[in-house]
Amino acid sequence: MISQAIKDVRRGVANAADAQVLQILRMVDSLEVRGATDEVLAPVRPRLRAIQPARPLRFARLLFLPADALIVAPAVWRPGTFFVPRSALVMLSRAIREAMQRSAASCLAQVDALTAGACTGQSALVRQAGALLWPEAAGTLRGLAAALPPALSAEWAAQGLPAAELAHMITALAGILDAALALHDHDHAAVRLADTDLIGMLAETEKHGPRAWGMMLGLLAIRVPQASAALFTAAQNVAARRKQAEAAAEAALAWLENETAGQMEGVAANAAAELRRQASLVESLSDQIGDPAQRRRLAEAKAALLAGSLHRFETALQDRVTATLLALPEDRASRDAALDVTEDAARNLRAFELETRRLGGGPKFDSLVRSVQATLQRTEGMSAMDRARLAEILAGPEAAVRMLDAPCPG
């Protein structure tokens, strides 16, 4: 049960600015035993995924990083769904670690050495440690599923989790860890997974039962949405798997709803890529779900995603571009440095804008960009080439030509 005090703090965190959320995150991450304190982060987890702050690369975090999209708060988890309650992670990671410690051939010592003092932002190190841990942990999980340790079963029951879920969940997580390295390389090393690779990855989990198969389909739909149409088509061609395919689509829709529920801030360097994934999932699910209630939910999630993206774009455009142009330093070195930062922000905004246009809102974007172009045209202390370059980043080459043709201010 979550105490009233935790609930009150959680409401405050939900309304906090990003900088305050990051301060709270650092405090929570500094705790060795987090317990219910971890629940204060529940309402801002989608924001944290958007910001992608570096976090301590502890054993449990590295272990379950591949399944992150399926991990939910205990309060919203339901038996039989394709999600994993966050409360299960500590006990499962402890059981895996203890089993690995009993093996003389375990990679545990190497993993511990690699991750000591490391953080999640170190992608190459995450891959190096994950390449050791994930395959061994997958085998360890299957061993645990075959002979459930009494201590793990007792701890599972003490958390109020149904006994019948334990072996299913362990087996499904093992299948996800089998595919973890390929998915990491797809996300972080531009190693493209073809539709046939993903279909093969999905087929590999079929031998571990319907829950493992369905969870993998849901995870792939979320992580590689541009391929999910091919995955769902392949899934629906197997009559015995149609119900699992429908449940996987529901899981992907629930993930999308959760991601669009909170108000995001800022447009970071990774924002366009994250929005591309969300917009691709919207497009994919629109072709896959036919239930009227689900279609309404999808339309609401799309509208929320568009509204939030427009808000983020407008705020970032004002804070990172317009405000800088209106307060450019007079000395050349400081001015050039400010313009370099502004151009970087503009590149992020342009990439983000192009992804948001897939959702609609074109006229609003056009209006916002025109307002910045007008500010550019009035800004003193900038060369014609500086103004044209920034106009091109934000609106394309035609805007740059128009800016060059415009009279200089003053």
C-alpha distance (Angstrom), angle and dihedral (degrees) to the residues before:
residue distance angle dihedral
M1 . . .
I2 3.80 . .
S3 3.81 113.3 .
Q4 3.78 121.8 -124.4
A5 3.81 89.1 -114.7
I6 3.81 91.2 57.9
K7 3.81 90.3 47.5
D8 3.82 90.7 52.0
V9 3.81 92.2 49.4
R10 3.80 90.4 46.5
R11 3.82 91.2 55.8
G12 3.80 89.5 51.8
V13 3.80 92.1 49.3
A14 3.81 90.8 50.9
N15 3.81 89.7 59.8
A16 3.82 96.2 41.8
A17 3.80 124.2 111.3
D18 3.79 118.5 -108.8
A19 3.82 93.1 -101.8
Q20 3.81 90.8 54.5
V21 3.80 91.5 46.2
L22 3.80 90.1 54.1
Q23 3.81 90.6 51.4
I24 3.81 90.4 52.4
L25 3.81 90.1 46.3
R26 3.80 91.3 55.0
M27 3.80 90.6 51.6
V28 3.81 92.7 49.1
D29 3.81 92.3 46.1
S30 3.81 90.4 52.2
L31 3.82 90.9 63.2
E32 3.78 116.0 96.9
V33 3.82 91.7 -156.7
R34 3.79 111.1 32.6
G35 3.78 103.1 171.8
A36 3.80 113.3 157.8
T37 3.81 90.0 -7.4
D38 3.79 87.2 79.3
E39 3.80 87.7 67.7
V40 3.82 92.2 71.8
L41 3.82 87.3 74.2
A42 3.81 94.4 53.8
P43 3.84 97.9 97.7
V44 3.81 94.2 47.9
R45 3.81 101.8 44.2
P46 3.84 92.7 105.1
R47 3.81 88.2 52.1
L48 3.79 90.6 49.8
R49 3.80 90.4 52.3
A50 3.79 88.8 52.1
I51 3.82 93.4 47.6
Q52 3.83 93.0 39.8
P53 3.82 96.8 -157.8
A54 3.80 116.9 -167.1
R55 3.80 109.3 -101.1
P56 3.81 132.0 -172.9
L57 3.80 109.4 -81.8
R58 3.77 97.5 -130.6
F59 3.80 121.5 171.6
A60 3.81 96.4 -101.7
R61 3.81 93.1 46.3
L62 3.81 93.1 51.4
L63 3.79 91.2 43.2
F64 3.80 96.4 55.2
L65 3.81 99.4 29.7
P66 3.84 90.8 105.7
A67 3.83 90.8 58.4
D68 3.82 96.1 44.2
A69 3.82 94.7 117.5
L70 3.82 90.4 59.7
I71 3.81 97.3 47.7
V72 3.81 113.6 104.9
A73 3.78 139.0 172.1
P74 3.82 113.9 -82.8
A75 3.81 90.3 -120.2
V76 3.82 92.9 63.0
W77 3.81 98.6 37.0
R78 3.80 116.7 106.6
P79 3.83 128.5 -169.4
G80 3.78 114.5 -102.0
T81 3.80 94.7 26.7
F82 3.79 124.5 116.8
F83 3.79 94.4 -111.9
V84 3.81 134.2 97.3
P85 3.83 120.9 -133.5
R86 3.78 111.1 -124.8
S87 3.80 89.6 -133.9
A88 3.83 89.5 67.1
L89 3.80 95.2 60.0
V90 3.80 98.8 76.9
M91 3.80 94.6 50.7
L92 3.80 93.7 43.5
S93 3.80 93.7 47.7
R94 3.81 90.0 48.6
A95 3.81 91.8 51.1
I96 3.82 91.4 48.2
R97 3.78 92.6 47.7
E98 3.80 92.8 49.2
A99 3.80 91.1 49.6
M100 3.81 91.3 48.8
Q101 3.80 91.0 49.9
R102 3.80 89.1 59.4
S103 3.81 91.5 57.6
A104 3.79 117.7 85.5
A105 3.82 90.1 -157.1
S106 3.79 94.8 52.2
C107 3.79 122.2 130.8
L108 3.82 90.9 -143.9
A109 3.82 96.2 110.2
Q110 3.83 91.0 50.6
V111 3.79 91.8 48.3
D112 3.80 92.1 49.1
A113 3.81 91.2 49.7
L114 3.80 92.7 49.3
T115 3.80 95.9 47.3
A116 3.82 98.7 42.7
G117 3.80 105.1 122.4
A118 3.82 91.9 -7.1
C119 3.80 127.8 130.0
T120 3.78 137.4 -149.3
G121 3.80 92.7 -105.4
Q122 3.82 90.4 71.5
S123 3.79 96.0 88.0
A124 3.82 96.8 176.8
L125 3.80 91.2 50.9
V126 3.81 91.6 46.2
R127 3.79 88.3 54.3
Q128 3.80 93.5 46.9
A129 3.81 93.2 50.0
G130 3.81 92.9 39.5
A131 3.80 92.1 51.7
L132 3.80 86.9 60.6
L133 3.80 99.6 38.2
W134 3.81 106.9 38.2
P135 3.84 99.9 58.7
E136 3.80 93.0 44.8
A137 3.79 92.4 44.6
A138 3.82 90.2 51.1
G139 3.80 90.3 56.3
T140 3.79 90.7 44.2
L141 3.80 91.0 52.8
R142 3.79 91.6 52.3
G143 3.79 89.1 51.5
L144 3.80 89.9 51.6
A145 3.82 91.2 48.9
A146 3.81 90.9 52.2
A147 3.82 92.7 52.3
L148 3.80 111.7 16.6
P149 3.82 111.0 -149.3
P150 3.81 110.3 -121.4
A151 3.81 91.1 -131.5
L152 3.82 91.6 55.2
S153 3.81 91.9 47.2
A154 3.81 90.8 49.6
E155 3.81 92.9 48.6
W156 3.81 90.0 47.1
A157 3.79 90.9 53.0
A158 3.82 91.4 46.1
Q159 3.81 88.3 59.6
G160 3.81 89.0 56.7
L161 3.81 92.9 -112.0
P162 3.84 118.1 146.7
A163 3.81 112.6 -103.5
A164 3.81 92.0 -135.9
E165 3.82 90.4 62.4
L166 3.80 97.4 58.6
A167 3.82 102.1 76.3
H168 3.82 92.2 38.8
M169 3.78 92.2 52.8
I170 3.80 94.4 45.2
T171 3.80 91.5 51.2
A172 3.80 92.7 47.3
L173 3.80 92.3 49.7
A174 3.79 89.4 50.8
G175 3.80 89.6 57.0
I176 3.80 90.9 50.4
L177 3.81 91.6 50.5
D178 3.82 89.4 51.6
A179 3.81 88.0 62.2
A180 3.81 96.5 36.1
L181 3.79 99.2 101.8
A182 3.81 94.4 49.3
L183 3.81 90.6 48.7
H184 3.80 91.8 48.2
D185 3.80 91.1 52.3
H186 3.80 90.4 47.8
D187 3.82 91.5 53.6
H188 3.80 100.4 37.8
A189 3.81 110.0 20.5
A190 3.81 101.6 40.6
V191 3.81 90.6 -117.3
R192 3.79 98.5 152.5
L193 3.79 117.7 -140.4
A194 3.79 110.8 -146.5
D195 3.81 120.2 -139.1
T196 3.80 88.9 -106.5
D197 3.82 90.5 54.3
L198 3.78 91.3 52.6
I199 3.80 93.5 45.2
G200 3.80 88.4 51.2
M201 3.81 90.2 48.7
L202 3.79 89.0 52.2
A203 3.79 93.1 46.8
E204 3.81 90.1 52.2
T205 3.80 90.5 62.8
E206 3.80 93.1 51.0
K207 3.80 92.0 83.4
H208 3.81 88.8 61.6
G209 3.80 94.4 60.6
P210 3.79 140.2 -93.3
R211 3.82 96.6 -67.7
A212 3.80 92.5 55.1
W213 3.81 90.5 45.6
G214 3.80 93.5 48.8
M215 3.79 94.5 46.3
M216 3.80 90.5 50.8
L217 3.81 91.3 50.0
G218 3.80 91.0 50.1
L219 3.80 92.1 47.9
L220 3.81 93.5 48.1
A221 3.81 91.2 47.8
I222 3.81 89.0 55.6
R223 3.80 98.7 40.2
V224 3.82 99.4 38.0
P225 3.84 102.4 24.9
Q226 3.80 94.8 159.1
A227 3.81 87.3 67.6
S228 3.79 97.1 40.2
A229 3.82 94.0 95.6
A230 3.81 89.3 62.1
L231 3.80 90.7 44.3
F232 3.80 94.5 50.6
T233 3.80 91.8 44.8
A234 3.80 90.6 52.7
A235 3.80 90.1 45.9
Q236 3.79 95.5 50.1
N237 3.79 91.0 51.6
V238 3.81 87.1 69.9
A239 3.80 107.1 72.7
A240 3.81 93.5 -158.5
R241 3.80 90.8 58.0
R242 3.80 101.6 46.7
K243 3.79 94.9 98.2
Q244 3.79 90.6 49.9
A245 3.81 89.4 48.7
E246 3.81 90.2 53.3
A247 3.80 90.3 48.3
A248 3.82 90.3 49.5
A249 3.81 90.3 52.2
E250 3.81 88.3 50.3
A251 3.82 89.7 51.2
A252 3.81 91.1 51.2
L253 3.81 90.5 48.6
A254 3.81 91.5 49.3
W255 3.82 89.7 50.1
L256 3.81 90.3 51.2
E257 3.81 91.6 49.1
N258 3.79 90.6 51.2
E259 3.81 92.0 48.8
T260 3.81 92.2 52.6
A261 3.81 96.8 42.4
G262 3.81 98.2 85.4
Q263 3.78 130.0 59.0
M264 3.81 111.5 -107.8
E265 3.78 126.1 -152.0
G266 3.79 131.6 -149.0
V267 3.78 133.8 2.0
A268 3.80 109.0 -103.6
A269 3.79 126.2 -173.2
N270 3.81 92.1 -91.5
A271 3.83 95.5 44.9
A272 3.82 96.0 95.7
A273 3.82 92.7 51.3
E274 3.80 91.7 49.6
L275 3.80 91.7 47.3
R276 3.81 89.8 48.3
R277 3.79 88.9 57.5
Q278 3.80 92.3 48.8
A279 3.81 94.3 45.9
S280 3.81 90.8 47.2
L281 3.79 89.5 52.1
V282 3.82 90.6 51.0
E283 3.80 89.6 53.1
S284 3.78 93.1 45.5
L285 3.80 95.5 48.0
S286 3.80 91.7 47.7
D287 3.81 86.9 64.0
Q288 3.81 95.3 42.9
I289 3.79 108.2 45.6
G290 3.78 123.6 67.4
D291 3.79 102.4 168.4
P292 3.86 107.6 113.7
A293 3.80 93.7 -138.4
Q294 3.80 91.6 51.2
R295 3.79 91.4 46.9
R296 3.81 89.9 53.6
R297 3.79 90.0 50.7
L298 3.80 90.6 49.0
A299 3.82 91.0 50.6
E300 3.81 89.8 50.5
A301 3.80 91.7 48.7
K302 3.81 90.6 49.4
A303 3.81 91.4 49.6
A304 3.82 91.0 48.6
L305 3.81 90.8 48.4
L306 3.80 91.5 50.8
A307 3.80 94.2 46.2
G308 3.78 92.1 47.5
S309 3.80 92.6 47.1
L310 3.80 92.3 49.8
H311 3.80 90.0 49.8
R312 3.80 92.1 48.9
F313 3.81 91.7 47.8
E314 3.80 94.2 47.9
T315 3.81 93.6 46.9
A316 3.81 94.0 46.1
L317 3.80 91.9 45.4
Q318 3.79 90.1 54.0
D319 3.81 96.5 42.3
R320 3.81 100.8 38.0
V321 3.82 103.1 32.3
T322 3.80 116.1 15.1
A323 3.80 96.1 40.5
T324 3.82 91.0 49.0
L325 3.81 92.6 49.8
L326 3.79 91.0 51.0
A327 3.81 92.1 52.6
L328 3.81 105.1 36.8
P329 3.83 113.3 160.2
E330 3.77 116.1 -111.0
D331 3.81 98.8 -132.7
R332 3.77 113.0 82.7
A333 3.81 99.7 -128.1
S334 3.81 93.6 52.1
R335 3.78 91.2 42.9
D336 3.82 92.6 51.3
A337 3.82 90.8 48.4
A338 3.82 90.6 50.5
L339 3.80 90.9 49.5
D340 3.82 91.4 50.4
V341 3.81 90.0 54.8
T342 3.80 90.4 45.9
E343 3.80 92.1 51.7
D344 3.82 91.0 51.7
A345 3.80 89.6 51.2
A346 3.81 90.1 47.6
R347 3.83 91.8 53.2
N348 3.79 90.5 53.4
L349 3.79 90.4 47.3
R350 3.81 93.2 49.4
A351 3.81 92.5 51.4
F352 3.81 89.7 46.6
E353 3.80 91.7 48.1
L354 3.81 93.4 52.6
E355 3.82 90.7 53.3
T356 3.81 92.3 46.4
R357 3.80 91.8 52.8
R358 3.81 87.1 67.3
L359 3.81 86.2 68.2
G360 3.83 95.1 46.6
G361 3.78 130.8 -107.2
G362 3.80 96.5 117.7
P363 3.84 96.1 145.9
K364 3.81 91.2 51.4
F365 3.80 91.4 52.3
D366 3.78 91.6 47.3
S367 3.79 90.2 53.1
L368 3.81 93.4 48.9
V369 3.78 94.1 48.1
R370 3.81 91.7 47.7
S371 3.79 89.3 54.6
V372 3.81 90.7 55.4
Q373 3.80 91.1 47.0
A374 3.80 88.6 54.1
T375 3.82 89.4 51.2
L376 3.80 89.7 48.9
Q377 3.77 91.1 52.5
R378 3.83 90.6 53.5
T379 3.81 96.3 43.5
E380 3.78 114.5 112.2
G381 3.79 122.7 -153.3
M382 3.81 95.1 43.1
S383 3.77 125.0 108.1
A384 3.79 119.3 -126.2
M385 3.80 89.1 -109.9
D386 3.83 92.1 52.5
R387 3.80 90.5 52.1
A388 3.81 92.4 45.8
R389 3.80 93.0 48.1
L390 3.81 93.1 51.8
A391 3.82 90.7 45.0
E392 3.81 89.7 52.4
I393 3.80 92.5 50.5
L394 3.79 91.9 50.5
A395 3.80 101.5 37.7
G396 3.80 111.9 7.5
P397 3.82 138.1 -101.1
E398 3.82 96.4 -55.1
A399 3.80 89.9 59.1
A400 3.81 89.0 50.6
V401 3.81 91.3 53.5
R402 3.81 90.9 49.8
M403 3.79 89.9 50.0
L404 3.81 91.6 52.3
D405 3.79 89.9 50.9
A406 3.81 93.3 49.4
P407 3.83 118.7 96.1
C408 3.80 116.3 -101.2
P409 3.83 116.1 -108.1
G410 3.77 117.3 -99.6
